[in-house]
Amino acid sequence: MIITEILARNARMYGHEVALVERSPAENLRRQITWSEFDRQSDQVANALVGLGIGKGDRVVHLMTNCLEWLPIYFGILRTGAWVVPLNFRFVATTIQKCVQTAEAKVIFFGEEFIDRIHAVKPELDKTVHTYIFTGSEAAAPDYCKTYKQLLETTAPVRPDVPLFLEDSAALYFTSGTTGDPKATLLTHKNLEFACYVENHHHRQTHEDNFLCIPPLYHTGAKMHWFGNFIVGAKSVIMKGVEPRWIIEAVSEEKITVVWLLVPWALDLLFAIENKDIRLDDFQLDQWRLMHIGAQPVPASLIREWKKIFPHHDYDTNYGLTESTGPGCVHLGMENMHKVGAIGKAGFDWETRIVDEALTPVKQGAVGELIIRGPGVMKEYYKNPEATAAVLKDGWLLTGDMAREDEDGFIWLVDRKKDIIITGGENIYPVDVEEFLFTHPKIHDAAVIGLPSLRLGEIAAAIIQVKEGQTLTKEELVAFCEQLPRYKRPRKFFFDKIPRNPTGKIEKPKLRQKYGGAEESFQVK
C-alpha cells in the first residue's frame, strides 16, 4: 500500500486519536495533532502545491528541523506525485545549493534556522526554484516567501487526483561519497512501503505502542523506524533537543514504549543515572519495552551496562544505509543478546553475502565486502550513472563495508572500505576536512582519520604537517576549525609528517596504527 494511502487509512480508522506529539523541553512547549489533522494538513499541502504548478515527477525540497509540521509536509509533497527531497539541516549554504540544483527543485519548504543559508545562495536557487514556503513564525518570514500558516488558512483539504504506483519514484535522499560530493539516492514508493513492513516485523509494534523519535527526520533511520508505528496507526512523539532528563521525562509522561538512541545519548543517560542526576524511581518507566541503536558501531560494554539498569528491556541493533531505504537490511534481533557486538543477520525479506573483489562469496569467517539484496535497494543515484553502476550489481547493493560471518551466521563489521568517519551517527568525509585544513597558510600537508570513541563511535583526528620555518599552535588550529560545522571539527590533533605512497595517496592505515592508542598532542572537548 502506498504510504500516503496508509495515512488516509489511519485517519479513517483512528481519526480522533493522537498521531504525533511534539515536545520542546527547552521552551516548555508541547503540541499534538490527531490522525485526522495529520491527514487534512497533508491534503492542504498537496492541494497548494498543485495550485503552484507542481505535478508528478517534480521535485520539492524539504529543509526543516524536527517539528510537528515535518511529516504532514512530507506526505503532502508525496500526494502530488512529486519527489520529496529532505535535506540534512547541517548542510552549509553551498551544499544546499548543490542539492537543489541536482534535484532541479521548483519549491522549497524551509524553517527559520535556514534563512541566512538560503539568502546566501538564493540567486543560484532562483534558477530552478519559483516558490519558497516558510515554516517558521510569520514575523520572521522573508518577504519573498509564502508562509505555511497562510497555506493552511487559504487552502482547502482537497486531495489531488494523482494516480500513484509502487514503482513510481518518490524521494531523493542526499548522501555523499568519499569525496563528500552530494549523491542523490532515488527511492520509490515501493521502497518506502517496504520500510514500514521491515521495521514493524523486526520490532513488533502494535497500535498500543508509542515511539520516541529523537534523531532528525531528514535521516532515513529516524523516519523509517517511525514507519513501524505508522503502519499500525500508533502514536509517536517527536523530540526537539536531546538531554538525558528530557528523554526520561518524555518516556515517563508520554508512556513511551519504544526508543531509538544513538550511542552518545545512551551513554549520557547511563552517566546521568550513575551520577544520580536522574533517579529512576521518580519516573514511570514500566511500559518502556525496547531500546534499539543504529547508525554507528555499538560497544558491547554499553549494552551490558544498559541491561544491568534496565534488565526488562529488549534490545536490538540495526544496520542499514540510505541506499537500502534506511535500517533493517541487517539486524541483530531482540532474541539475540548473546551476540551483542554483531550487527546480526539478514533482515526481513533481505539477502546478504560477504564477497571478495570479484563478488565471489568468501569462506565463512573470512573478511570480505558486505553486499545486500532486497525490496529496499534504491532505484539509482539520480543523474549519476557511473556511481550507480559501481554499487548496483545484478540487484545486489555493494555497501562498501568489510565484514565477516561467524559460525552461527551472524555478521560482524570489521572496517569500512571507504574512509568515512561516523561520529555520533553523522558522516564526516575526511577529504572535506583535509581540503579545509589546506587553506590554512601555515599547513603544508594534512590527513584526517577516524579514531575509536566510546561515546561517539569515532572521532576525527587531524595529523598536521607544518610548513618549514613556520610555527603553528593547537590554539590556532582550534580557532581556525571553528569555521567548520561542529560535528566536522577534529577532536584530536597531532603534529607529524604525512606518509604518502608512490602514487601520492595518504597511507591512512599507517596513521591509524600509529595514533590509535597514542596520547594526543591536543584533544578538543
C-alpha positions as a Python dict, from the first residue, in 0.01 Angstrom:
ca = {
    (1, 'M'): (0, 0, 0),
    (2, 'I'): (135, 346, -92),
    (3, 'I'): (233, 520, 234),
    (4, 'T'): (4, 814, 158),
    (5, 'E'): (-281, 560, 150),
    (6, 'I'): (-167, 422, 486),
    (7, 'L'): (-205, 775, 625),
    (8, 'A'): (-556, 802, 482),
    (9, 'R'): (-646, 463, 632),
    (10, 'N'): (-515, 569, 974),
    (11, 'A'): (-730, 882, 955),
    (12, 'R'): (-1037, 671, 877),
    (13, 'M'): (-970, 415, 1149),
    (14, 'Y'): (-817, 629, 1425),
    (15, 'G'): (-914, 982, 1325),
    (16, 'H'): (-971, 1125, 1674),
    (17, 'E'): (-666, 958, 1828),
    (18, 'V'): (-339, 1145, 1871),
    (19, 'A'): (-94, 1066, 1592),
    (20, 'L'): (202, 1295, 1665),
    (21, 'V'): (323, 1487, 1969),
    (22, 'E'): (597, 1749, 1961),
    (23, 'R'): (790, 1809, 2282),
    (24, 'S'): (1017, 2115, 2310),
    (25, 'P'): (1154, 2089, 2668),
    (26, 'A'): (1383, 2390, 2636),
    (27, 'E'): (1079, 2607, 2566),
    (28, 'N'): (842, 2407, 2790),
    (29, 'L'): (610, 2354, 2493),
    (30, 'R'): (402, 2054, 2388),
    (31, 'R'): (185, 2029, 2077),
    (32, 'Q'): (-7, 1744, 1919),
    (33, 'I'): (-222, 1653, 1620),
    (34, 'T'): (-465, 1368, 1556),
    (35, 'W'): (-455, 1133, 1260),
    (36, 'S'): (-739, 1331, 1101),
    (37, 'E'): (-547, 1657, 1140),
    (38, 'F'): (-232, 1496, 1004),
    (39, 'D'): (-421, 1369, 700),
    (40, 'R'): (-601, 1701, 642),
    (41, 'Q'): (-283, 1909, 660),
    (42, 'S'): (-116, 1676, 410),
    (43, 'D'): (-409, 1727, 173),
    (44, 'Q'): (-380, 2104, 212),
    (45, 'V'): (-8, 2094, 135),
    (46, 'A'): (-72, 1878, -170),
    (47, 'N'): (-357, 2096, -296),
    (48, 'A'): (-149, 2412, -251),
    (49, 'L'): (145, 2263, -440),
    (50, 'V'): (-76, 2156, -728),
    (51, 'G'): (-204, 2515, -738),
    (52, 'L'): (159, 2625, -773),
    (53, 'G'): (203, 2403, -1075),
    (54, 'I'): (370, 2109, -901),
    (55, 'G'): (293, 1777, -1063),
    (56, 'K'): (407, 1420, -1086),
    (57, 'G'): (784, 1389, -1113),
    (58, 'D'): (862, 1743, -998),
    (59, 'R'): (1099, 1788, -703),
    (60, 'V'): (1023, 1974, -379),
    (61, 'V'): (1296, 2040, -121),
    (62, 'H'): (1213, 1987, 247),
    (63, 'L'): (1461, 2171, 473),
    (64, 'M'): (1341, 2169, 835),
    (65, 'T'): (1445, 2061, 1182),
    (66, 'N'): (1219, 1823, 1375),
    (67, 'C'): (877, 1970, 1443),
    (68, 'L'): (507, 1883, 1428),
    (69, 'E'): (479, 2012, 1070),
    (70, 'W'): (762, 1796, 933),
    (71, 'L'): (565, 1483, 848),
    (72, 'P'): (241, 1644, 717),
    (73, 'I'): (453, 1843, 470),
    (74, 'Y'): (647, 1530, 369),
    (75, 'F'): (327, 1337, 299),
    (76, 'G'): (166, 1635, 127),
    (77, 'I'): (453, 1652, -121),
    (78, 'L'): (422, 1280, -191),
    (79, 'R'): (48, 1314, -258),
    (80, 'T'): (117, 1539, -556),
    (81, 'G'): (328, 1270, -720),
    (82, 'A'): (630, 1497, -680),
    (83, 'W'): (954, 1371, -528),
    (84, 'V'): (1020, 1489, -176),
    (85, 'V'): (1381, 1598, -120),
    (86, 'P'): (1463, 1608, 255),
    (87, 'L'): (1793, 1783, 326),
    (88, 'N'): (2028, 1748, 620),
    (89, 'F'): (1974, 2054, 841),
    (90, 'R'): (2351, 2070, 897),
    (91, 'F'): (2421, 2134, 530),
    (92, 'V'): (2600, 2462, 466),
    (93, 'A'): (2466, 2705, 206),
    (94, 'T'): (2680, 2580, -83),
    (95, 'T'): (2579, 2218, -19),
    (96, 'I'): (2213, 2317, -11),
    (97, 'Q'): (2269, 2490, -343),
    (98, 'K'): (2428, 2178, -497),
    (99, 'C'): (2141, 1959, -379),
    (100, 'V'): (1873, 2196, -509),
    (101, 'Q'): (2049, 2221, -844),
    (102, 'T'): (2091, 1845, -872),
    (103, 'A'): (1723, 1793, -795),
    (104, 'E'): (1618, 2090, -1011),
    (105, 'A'): (1369, 2167, -736),
    (106, 'K'): (1082, 2405, -806),
    (107, 'V'): (967, 2465, -447),
    (108, 'I'): (1149, 2479, -112),
    (109, 'F'): (992, 2444, 232),
    (110, 'F'): (1234, 2579, 493),
    (111, 'G'): (1239, 2677, 859),
    (112, 'E'): (1362, 2979, 1047),
    (113, 'E'): (1706, 2828, 1112),
    (114, 'F'): (1788, 2838, 740),
    (115, 'I'): (1711, 3200, 648),
    (116, 'D'): (2076, 3305, 627),
    (117, 'R'): (2183, 2996, 436),
    (118, 'I'): (1903, 3030, 182),
    (119, 'H'): (1971, 3402, 143),
    (120, 'A'): (2343, 3335, 78),
    (121, 'V'): (2273, 3127, -233),
    (122, 'K'): (1926, 3246, -334),
    (123, 'P'): (2035, 3392, -671),
    (124, 'E'): (2155, 3045, -771),
    (125, 'L'): (1850, 2872, -623),
    (126, 'D'): (1621, 3104, -819),
    (127, 'K'): (1737, 2940, -1143),
    (128, 'T'): (1502, 2647, -1071),
    (129, 'V'): (1302, 2742, -759),
    (130, 'H'): (993, 2955, -820),
    (131, 'T'): (832, 2935, -473),
    (132, 'Y'): (971, 2945, -119),
    (133, 'I'): (739, 2837, 163),
    (134, 'F'): (849, 2946, 510),
    (135, 'T'): (752, 2721, 802),
    (136, 'G'): (873, 2946, 1085),
    (137, 'S'): (693, 3230, 1261),
    (138, 'E'): (522, 3477, 1029),
    (139, 'A'): (707, 3767, 1192),
    (140, 'A'): (1039, 3621, 1076),
    (141, 'A'): (928, 3534, 722),
    (142, 'P'): (1144, 3679, 442),
    (143, 'D'): (949, 3897, 203),
    (144, 'Y'): (1000, 3657, -88),
    (145, 'C'): (823, 3369, 92),
    (146, 'K'): (475, 3235, 126),
    (147, 'T'): (415, 3107, 480),
    (148, 'Y'): (296, 2767, 590),
    (149, 'K'): (33, 2928, 812),
    (150, 'Q'): (-111, 3119, 516),
    (151, 'L'): (-107, 2798, 314),
    (152, 'L'): (-321, 2617, 573),
    (153, 'E'): (-557, 2911, 615),
    (154, 'T'): (-623, 2958, 244),
    (155, 'T'): (-615, 2605, 100),
    (156, 'A'): (-898, 2353, 110),
    (157, 'P'): (-813, 1998, 224),
    (158, 'V'): (-882, 1851, -118),
    (159, 'R'): (-670, 1554, -214),
    (160, 'P'): (-530, 1581, -567),
    (161, 'D'): (-643, 1311, -804),
    (162, 'V'): (-294, 1186, -885),
    (163, 'P'): (-253, 813, -951),
    (164, 'L'): (46, 676, -759),
    (165, 'F'): (203, 335, -814),
    (166, 'L'): (454, 135, -612),
    (167, 'E'): (719, 156, -885),
    (168, 'D'): (691, 536, -908),
    (169, 'S'): (986, 740, -786),
    (170, 'A'): (906, 909, -457),
    (171, 'A'): (1203, 1064, -277),
    (172, 'L'): (1559, 1189, -316),
    (173, 'Y'): (1772, 1142, -7),
    (174, 'F'): (2113, 1305, -35),
    (175, 'T'): (2413, 1114, 87),
    (176, 'S'): (2780, 1157, -4),
    (177, 'G'): (3065, 950, -135),
    (178, 'T'): (3422, 951, -15),
    (179, 'T'): (3479, 1285, -185),
    (180, 'G'): (3192, 1440, 7),
    (181, 'D'): (3015, 1541, -315),
    (182, 'P'): (2638, 1502, -268),
    (183, 'K'): (2479, 1200, -434),
    (184, 'A'): (2102, 1178, -459),
    (185, 'T'): (1963, 839, -364),
    (186, 'L'): (1639, 785, -554),
    (187, 'L'): (1380, 582, -363),
    (188, 'T'): (1047, 454, -492),
    (189, 'H'): (709, 426, -326),
    (190, 'K'): (776, 52, -306),
    (191, 'N'): (1097, 121, -113),
    (192, 'L'): (909, 339, 137),
    (193, 'E'): (627, 87, 179),
    (194, 'F'): (875, -197, 232),
    (195, 'A'): (1050, 2, 507),
    (196, 'C'): (722, 5, 701),
    (197, 'Y'): (696, -373, 693),
    (198, 'V'): (1063, -431, 777),
    (199, 'E'): (1058, -210, 1086),
    (200, 'N'): (728, -347, 1213),
    (201, 'H'): (836, -705, 1156),
    (202, 'H'): (1160, -653, 1348),
    (203, 'H'): (1024, -462, 1646),
    (204, 'R'): (667, -590, 1658),
    (205, 'Q'): (489, -260, 1710),
    (206, 'T'): (117, -271, 1776),
    (207, 'H'): (-143, 5, 1785),
    (208, 'E'): (-72, 41, 2157),
    (209, 'D'): (296, 129, 2113),
    (210, 'N'): (437, 481, 2137),
    (211, 'F'): (767, 562, 1963),
    (212, 'L'): (1001, 838, 2081),
    (213, 'C'): (1168, 997, 1778),
    (214, 'I'): (1480, 1189, 1877),
    (215, 'P'): (1708, 1177, 1568),
    (216, 'P'): (1642, 1419, 1280),
    (217, 'L'): (1359, 1318, 1049),
    (218, 'Y'): (1557, 1404, 733),
    (219, 'H'): (1758, 1090, 810),
    (220, 'T'): (1618, 764, 676),
    (221, 'G'): (1699, 599, 1008),
    (222, 'A'): (1463, 814, 1213),
    (223, 'K'): (1174, 816, 969),
    (224, 'M'): (1194, 451, 874),
    (225, 'H'): (1198, 348, 1241),
    (226, 'W'): (887, 562, 1289),
    (227, 'F'): (731, 375, 997),
    (228, 'G'): (693, 70, 1224),
    (229, 'N'): (446, 264, 1439),
    (230, 'F'): (293, 445, 1144),
    (231, 'I'): (181, 128, 967),
    (232, 'V'): (-32, 25, 1267),
    (233, 'G'): (-163, 374, 1345),
    (234, 'A'): (32, 400, 1671),
    (235, 'K'): (122, 728, 1840),
    (236, 'S'): (471, 880, 1820),
    (237, 'V'): (647, 1164, 2000),
    (238, 'I'): (890, 1397, 1820),
    (239, 'M'): (1157, 1537, 2050),
    (240, 'K'): (1322, 1874, 1993),
    (241, 'G'): (1658, 1871, 2168),
    (242, 'V'): (1846, 1595, 2347),
    (243, 'E'): (1920, 1586, 2719),
    (244, 'P'): (1913, 1276, 2942),
    (245, 'R'): (1642, 1417, 3169),
    (246, 'W'): (1430, 1522, 2871),
    (247, 'I'): (1440, 1168, 2733),
    (248, 'I'): (1341, 1010, 3064),
    (249, 'E'): (1069, 1268, 3123),
    (250, 'A'): (924, 1205, 2777),
    (251, 'V'): (927, 827, 2830),
    (252, 'S'): (752, 871, 3165),
    (253, 'E'): (499, 1141, 3080),
    (254, 'E'): (407, 1020, 2730),
    (255, 'K'): (410, 648, 2824),
    (256, 'I'): (673, 570, 2560),
    (257, 'T'): (728, 203, 2479),
    (258, 'V'): (999, 216, 2206),
    (259, 'V'): (1307, 441, 2193),
    (260, 'W'): (1576, 455, 1926),
    (261, 'L'): (1901, 602, 2057),
    (262, 'L'): (2244, 683, 1928),
    (263, 'V'): (2543, 570, 2133),
    (264, 'P'): (2622, 917, 2278),
    (265, 'W'): (2269, 957, 2410),
    (266, 'A'): (2266, 611, 2565),
    (267, 'L'): (2599, 683, 2733),
    (268, 'D'): (2475, 1019, 2859),
    (269, 'L'): (2171, 852, 3010),
    (270, 'L'): (2382, 590, 3185),
    (271, 'F'): (2619, 854, 3323),
    (272, 'A'): (2328, 1068, 3447),
    (273, 'I'): (2177, 767, 3622),
    (274, 'E'): (2512, 664, 3770),
    (275, 'N'): (2574, 1019, 3896),
    (276, 'K'): (2222, 1031, 4042),
    (277, 'D'): (2133, 1330, 3826),
    (278, 'I'): (1840, 1109, 3728),
    (279, 'R'): (1664, 894, 3988),
    (280, 'L'): (1466, 630, 3804),
    (281, 'D'): (1224, 585, 4093),
    (282, 'D'): (1092, 933, 4016),
    (283, 'F'): (961, 824, 3676),
    (284, 'Q'): (703, 584, 3531),
    (285, 'L'): (910, 357, 3307),
    (286, 'D'): (749, 15, 3337),
    (287, 'Q'): (588, 41, 2991),
    (288, 'W'): (925, 102, 2816),
    (289, 'R'): (987, -231, 2642),
    (290, 'L'): (1252, -171, 2372),
    (291, 'M'): (1569, 32, 2329),
    (292, 'H'): (1748, -6, 1997),
    (293, 'I'): (2054, 160, 1847),
    (294, 'G'): (2184, 208, 1496),
    (295, 'A'): (2382, 446, 1270),
    (296, 'Q'): (2720, 360, 1424),
    (297, 'P'): (2911, 75, 1590),
    (298, 'V'): (2774, -8, 1934),
    (299, 'P'): (3016, -105, 2215),
    (300, 'A'): (2908, -434, 2370),
    (301, 'S'): (3006, -295, 2712),
    (302, 'L'): (2745, -23, 2674),
    (303, 'I'): (2465, -271, 2620),
    (304, 'R'): (2578, -491, 2908),
    (305, 'E'): (2568, -189, 3138),
    (306, 'W'): (2230, -87, 2999),
    (307, 'K'): (2085, -431, 3075),
    (308, 'K'): (2205, -407, 3434),
    (309, 'I'): (2000, -92, 3482),
    (310, 'F'): (1707, -189, 3257),
    (311, 'P'): (1700, -571, 3277),
    (312, 'H'): (1347, -595, 3136),
    (313, 'H'): (1430, -405, 2815),
    (314, 'D'): (1454, -578, 2481),
    (315, 'Y'): (1747, -456, 2274),
    (316, 'D'): (1826, -456, 1902),
    (317, 'T'): (2098, -326, 1672),
    (318, 'N'): (2003, -217, 1321),
    (319, 'Y'): (2230, -180, 1022),
    (320, 'G'): (2137, 0, 703),
    (321, 'L'): (2216, 268, 452),
    (322, 'T'): (2028, 544, 276),
    (323, 'E'): (2066, 327, -35),
    (324, 'S'): (1876, 45, 141),
    (325, 'T'): (1592, 279, 246),
    (326, 'G'): (1736, 306, 592),
    (327, 'P'): (1779, 45, 864),
    (328, 'G'): (1688, -318, 873),
    (329, 'C'): (1871, -491, 589),
    (330, 'V'): (2072, -647, 870),
    (331, 'H'): (1957, -656, 1231),
    (332, 'L'): (2061, -834, 1547),
    (333, 'G'): (1717, -940, 1664),
    (334, 'M'): (1572, -884, 2010),
    (335, 'E'): (1621, -1251, 2093),
    (336, 'N'): (1998, -1247, 2027),
    (337, 'M'): (2151, -1066, 2324),
    (338, 'H'): (2421, -1332, 2333),
    (339, 'K'): (2555, -1186, 2007),
    (340, 'V'): (2579, -821, 2110),
    (341, 'G'): (2861, -667, 1909),
    (342, 'A'): (2748, -828, 1585),
    (343, 'I'): (2515, -638, 1352),
    (344, 'G'): (2311, -955, 1310),
    (345, 'K'): (2166, -1145, 1017),
    (346, 'A'): (1977, -1054, 701),
    (347, 'G'): (1661, -863, 789),
    (348, 'F'): (1306, -942, 687),
    (349, 'D'): (1295, -1024, 311),
    (350, 'W'): (1663, -929, 271),
    (351, 'E'): (1959, -1135, 148),
    (352, 'T'): (2323, -1082, 246),
    (353, 'R'): (2656, -1205, 117),
    (354, 'I'): (3018, -1138, 207),
    (355, 'V'): (3228, -1135, -107),
    (356, 'D'): (3572, -1075, -247),
    (357, 'E'): (3666, -820, -516),
    (358, 'A'): (3520, -1048, -784),
    (359, 'L'): (3190, -1061, -589),
    (360, 'T'): (3250, -1429, -514),
    (361, 'P'): (3135, -1534, -165),
    (362, 'V'): (3426, -1579, 76),
    (363, 'K'): (3460, -1868, 317),
    (364, 'Q'): (3276, -1837, 647),
    (365, 'G'): (3490, -1640, 889),
    (366, 'A'): (3689, -1465, 618),
    (367, 'V'): (3669, -1090, 572),
    (368, 'G'): (3504, -952, 260),
    (369, 'E'): (3266, -680, 148),
    (370, 'L'): (2907, -697, 272),
    (371, 'I'): (2655, -685, -12),
    (372, 'I'): (2276, -691, 24),
    (373, 'R'): (1970, -755, -192),
    (374, 'G'): (1603, -689, -125),
    (375, 'P'): (1300, -468, -195),
    (376, 'G'): (1461, -176, -9),
    (377, 'V'): (1750, -129, -253),
    (378, 'M'): (1739, 216, -412),
    (379, 'K'): (1644, 273, -773),
    (380, 'E'): (1964, 463, -853),
    (381, 'Y'): (2187, 754, -776),
    (382, 'Y'): (1996, 1024, -960),
    (383, 'K'): (2191, 1177, -1250),
    (384, 'N'): (2495, 967, -1160),
    (385, 'P'): (2503, 650, -1373),
    (386, 'E'): (2872, 586, -1302),
    (387, 'A'): (2821, 584, -926),
    (388, 'T'): (2508, 372, -968),
    (389, 'A'): (2691, 114, -1176),
    (390, 'A'): (2969, 99, -916),
    (391, 'V'): (2738, -10, -633),
    (392, 'L'): (2449, -195, -803),
    (393, 'K'): (2547, -534, -945),
    (394, 'D'): (2271, -771, -1064),
    (395, 'G'): (2033, -640, -799),
    (396, 'W'): (2295, -652, -524),
    (397, 'L'): (2396, -334, -340),
    (398, 'L'): (2764, -310, -251),
    (399, 'T'): (2776, -149, 93),
    (400, 'G'): (3147, -65, 100),
    (401, 'D'): (3166, -218, 449),
    (402, 'M'): (3405, -501, 526),
    (403, 'A'): (3261, -778, 740),
    (404, 'R'): (3287, -1140, 841),
    (405, 'E'): (3028, -1405, 924),
    (406, 'D'): (3073, -1623, 1233),
    (407, 'E'): (2993, -1990, 1273),
    (408, 'D'): (2632, -1911, 1368),
    (409, 'G'): (2570, -1691, 1065),
    (410, 'F'): (2593, -1357, 1246),
    (411, 'I'): (2765, -1071, 1065),
    (412, 'W'): (3036, -864, 1231),
    (413, 'L'): (3163, -539, 1078),
    (414, 'V'): (3541, -526, 1051),
    (415, 'D'): (3621, -196, 881),
    (416, 'R'): (3493, 34, 613),
    (417, 'K'): (3620, 12, 262),
    (418, 'K'): (3588, 386, 240),
    (419, 'D'): (3738, 631, 483),
    (420, 'I'): (3413, 779, 606),
    (421, 'I'): (3419, 862, 976),
    (422, 'I'): (3089, 809, 1163),
    (423, 'T'): (3074, 1031, 1470),
    (424, 'G'): (2756, 1029, 1676),
    (425, 'G'): (2562, 891, 1379),
    (426, 'E'): (2680, 1166, 1140),
    (427, 'N'): (2916, 1106, 849),
    (428, 'I'): (3240, 1301, 823),
    (429, 'Y'): (3422, 1286, 491),
    (430, 'P'): (3796, 1326, 557),
    (431, 'V'): (3863, 1483, 217),
    (432, 'D'): (3628, 1771, 304),
    (433, 'V'): (3812, 1846, 627),
    (434, 'E'): (4154, 1796, 469),
    (435, 'E'): (4072, 2041, 192),
    (436, 'F'): (3963, 2293, 452),
    (437, 'L'): (4284, 2247, 653),
    (438, 'F'): (4490, 2304, 339),
    (439, 'T'): (4353, 2658, 325),
    (440, 'H'): (4550, 2749, 638),
    (441, 'P'): (4862, 2939, 528),
    (442, 'K'): (5092, 2757, 770),
    (443, 'I'): (4987, 2399, 684),
    (444, 'H'): (5199, 2205, 436),
    (445, 'D'): (5010, 1875, 447),
    (446, 'A'): (4720, 1728, 642),
    (447, 'A'): (4540, 1400, 691),
    (448, 'V'): (4217, 1322, 875),
    (449, 'I'): (4144, 976, 1016),
    (450, 'G'): (3883, 824, 1245),
    (451, 'L'): (3982, 702, 1589),
    (452, 'P'): (3763, 496, 1825),
    (453, 'S'): (3549, 680, 2079),
    (454, 'L'): (3331, 512, 2341),
    (455, 'R'): (3078, 794, 2335),
    (456, 'L'): (3064, 889, 1966),
    (457, 'G'): (3172, 567, 1797),
    (458, 'E'): (3453, 753, 1625),
    (459, 'I'): (3607, 1096, 1633),
    (460, 'A'): (3802, 1281, 1366),
    (461, 'A'): (4174, 1325, 1428),
    (462, 'A'): (4391, 1554, 1219),
    (463, 'I'): (4760, 1496, 1155),
    (464, 'I'): (4921, 1827, 1062),
    (465, 'Q'): (5250, 1881, 881),
    (466, 'V'): (5353, 2243, 930),
    (467, 'K'): (5534, 2435, 659),
    (468, 'E'): (5909, 2453, 710),
    (469, 'G'): (6008, 2760, 907),
    (470, 'Q'): (5654, 2815, 1037),
    (471, 'T'): (5510, 2750, 1381),
    (472, 'L'): (5151, 2654, 1447),
    (473, 'T'): (4985, 2614, 1787),
    (474, 'K'): (4694, 2397, 1892),
    (475, 'E'): (4502, 2710, 1989),
    (476, 'E'): (4537, 2845, 1636),
    (477, 'L'): (4407, 2517, 1495),
    (478, 'V'): (4104, 2510, 1725),
    (479, 'A'): (4015, 2868, 1638),
    (480, 'F'): (4063, 2802, 1266),
    (481, 'C'): (3840, 2492, 1272),
    (482, 'E'): (3553, 2682, 1429),
    (483, 'Q'): (3459, 2771, 1071),
    (484, 'L'): (3355, 2408, 1021),
    (485, 'P'): (3021, 2267, 1141),
    (486, 'R'): (3077, 2143, 1496),
    (487, 'Y'): (3042, 1774, 1412),
    (488, 'K'): (3312, 1800, 1142),
    (489, 'R'): (3577, 1958, 1362),
    (490, 'P'): (3873, 1733, 1450),
    (491, 'R'): (3870, 1633, 1817),
    (492, 'K'): (4239, 1535, 1825),
    (493, 'F'): (4545, 1699, 1670),
    (494, 'F'): (4887, 1550, 1607),
    (495, 'F'): (5188, 1725, 1453),
    (496, 'D'): (5380, 1492, 1223),
    (497, 'K'): (5490, 1425, 866),
    (498, 'I'): (5217, 1278, 644),
    (499, 'P'): (5313, 941, 496),
    (500, 'R'): (5214, 901, 130),
    (501, 'N'): (5261, 609, -107),
    (502, 'P'): (5434, 633, -450),
    (503, 'T'): (5111, 741, -618),
    (504, 'G'): (5066, 1026, -369),
    (505, 'K'): (4786, 873, -165),
    (506, 'I'): (4793, 919, 212),
    (507, 'E'): (4873, 593, 387),
    (508, 'K'): (4595, 612, 640),
    (509, 'P'): (4630, 257, 775),
    (510, 'K'): (4978, 356, 898),
    (511, 'L'): (4836, 664, 1066),
    (512, 'R'): (4559, 467, 1235),
    (513, 'Q'): (4811, 212, 1359),
    (514, 'K'): (5043, 483, 1487),
    (515, 'Y'): (4786, 704, 1657),
    (516, 'G'): (4507, 465, 1752),
    (517, 'G'): (4644, 419, 2102),
    (518, 'A'): (4868, 722, 2126),
    (519, 'E'): (4833, 1008, 2367),
    (520, 'E'): (4711, 1301, 2168),
    (521, 'S'): (4906, 1624, 2148),
    (522, 'F'): (4579, 1803, 2197),
    (523, 'Q'): (4215, 1695, 2233),
    (524, 'V'): (3915, 1922, 2188),
    (525, 'K'): (3645, 1875, 2447),
}
